[in-house]
Amino acid sequence: MLIPQELTPGSVNVDATGSVTANGKSYDGLRVTTSDLEVLLFLDSNHRLMRLEVPAAKVAVFRD
């Protein structure tokens, strides 16, 4: 990946976290990590992104 602010390449790791439940719904989970950031992705059965969380920033973005 390219980090635009620094114009340097970086690496991203993506790990499957298995089935995850959030707000009573079940999703497939992915954990995306860089050297200084962790993002959790929640995908529905059609692999559509339904929720994104950044735990360190206490941020959650979700689709209605």
Order of alpha helices (4+ residues) and beta strands (2+ residues): beta-beta-beta-beta-beta-beta-beta
